[in-house]
Amino acid sequence: MEKKIVKEDKKNEESKEKKNNTAIFVVLGIALLIILICVIAVFYRYSSNNFKYAGIEFNKNYMGDIIFYTAKVPVMDAYKIISGYKTVDFRNDPRKLKDVIINTDGNIKFVNNGLAYISYGEMNQCEDNGLAATNLGLFMYLTDTRYKSALDDSDYANNTNIPYVNCQTHPNNTVMLIKSGNETKIEQTSENCYELVFKECEILKVTEKFELIILDQYMKTITKK
């Protein structure tokens, strides 16, 4: 009788041990699953906020409810060695500007090292008009491109100190003509002229796509060296 009781006690202890081991494995499994989910979430958030586009590092930043995509553009010294970085802020995710139509011969070219013009034609009254103009001008400054603002309206320009410029008036300068239209596109109308056309209020999309094309070209030139 005693042997039977001992055997039953032993079986109960073994059963309890197995249950305890099972519980431990379950807890460890849940803990590992939680850790894995956290790692995946952190990686996803990092990869969403930090990415490469056209060979340039971008970081997604927040200023309150406003989102910025900051590009770190490498600067080369006289020996073709990266000596630092310039930062350029975008309001649009560069990966989501694929719907902007590009009608150029492949590259954005500046016909000489002289003065370029950013000329404004007839445009819809949009909240982002001033921001787009400011950002494009800042981009020209960061890329060491001399430029002047202009208007494609001779009557208005004649009454101000703003020059009257379009693709025909200044054939020896690069002209970027911004105006409203039925679609959002970048159209090269001649060797020296690029029309940045936007529908509705998509002015930031077309100006920032123009900047990204220039950055892409720049990165291709320095990676070849």
Rosetta blueprint (number, residue, H / E / L):
1 M L
2 E H
3 K H
4 K H
5 I H
6 V H
7 K H
8 E H
9 D H
10 K H
11 K H
12 N H
13 E H
14 E H
15 S H
16 K H
17 E H
18 K H
19 K H
20 N H
21 N H
22 T H
23 A H
24 I H
25 F H
26 V H
27 V H
28 L H
29 G H
30 I H
31 A H
32 L H
33 L H
34 I H
35 I H
36 L H
37 I H
38 C H
39 V H
40 I H
41 A H
42 V H
43 F H
44 Y H
45 R H
46 Y H
47 S H
48 S H
49 N H
50 N E
51 F E
52 K E
53 Y E
54 A L
55 G L
56 I E
57 E E
58 F E
59 N E
60 K E
61 N E
62 Y E
63 M E
64 G L
65 D L
66 I E
67 I E
68 F E
69 Y E
70 T E
71 A E
72 K E
73 V E
74 P E
75 V E
76 M E
77 D L
78 A L
79 Y L
80 K L
81 I L
82 I E
83 S E
84 G E
85 Y E
86 K E
87 T E
88 V E
89 D E
90 F E
91 R L
92 N L
93 D L
94 P H
95 R H
96 K H
97 L L
98 K L
99 D L
100 V L
101 I E
102 I E
103 N E
104 T L
105 D L
106 G L
107 N L
108 I L
109 K L
110 F L
111 V L
112 N L
113 N L
114 G L
115 L L
116 A E
117 Y E
118 I E
119 S E
120 Y E
121 G L
122 E L
123 M L
124 N L
125 Q L
126 C L
127 E L
128 D L
129 N H
130 G H
131 L H
132 A H
133 A H
134 T H
135 N H
136 L H
137 G H
138 L H
139 F H
140 M H
141 Y H
142 L H
143 T L
144 D L
145 T L
146 R L
147 Y E
148 K E
149 S E
150 A E
151 L E
152 D L
153 D L
154 S H
155 D H
156 Y H
157 A H
158 N H
159 N L
160 T L
161 N L
162 I L
163 P L
164 Y E
165 V L
166 N L
167 C L
168 Q L
169 T L
170 H L
171 P L
172 N L
173 N L
174 T L
175 V E
176 M E
177 L E
178 I E
179 K E
180 S E
181 G L
182 N L
183 E L
184 T L
185 K E
186 I E
187 E E
188 Q E
189 T E
190 S E
191 E L
192 N L
193 C E
194 Y E
195 E E
196 L E
197 V E
198 F E
199 K L
200 E L
201 C L
202 E L
203 I H
204 L H
205 K H
206 V H
207 T H
208 E H
209 K H
210 F H
211 E H
212 L H
213 I H
214 I H
215 L H
216 D H
217 Q H
218 Y H
219 M H
220 K H
221 T H
222 I H
223 T H
224 K L
225 K L
